[in-house]
Amino acid sequence: MLPCQYKQIFGISCPMCGFQRSFIELLKGNFYESFTMYPAMLPIIITVVVTIAFYIYNRQKLKKVVQVMLLFDLSIMVFTCFLNNLVT
């Protein structure tokens, strides 16, 4: 796997730390392990699917939903990064 350049340079976890391992576990079908490694993985995948639907159907209702989902994903990423750096 690719090492985290952010962690190597600054010595703290970045908001995306754990994404690769979580994605690999998700591909293996290990949903619990994927969630524990990177809790934002499943919401990000759902957001990508809704965003693709937004571009296919071009509906204004989906635009607002995508914006809210992106804010939710970002909040999970920041909170998880904060917790990871607090523990280590």
Secondary structure as UniProt FT lines:
FT   HELIX           5..10
FT   TURN            15..18
FT   HELIX           19..28
FT   HELIX           31..37
FT   TURN            39..40
FT   HELIX           41..57
FT   HELIX           60..87
//
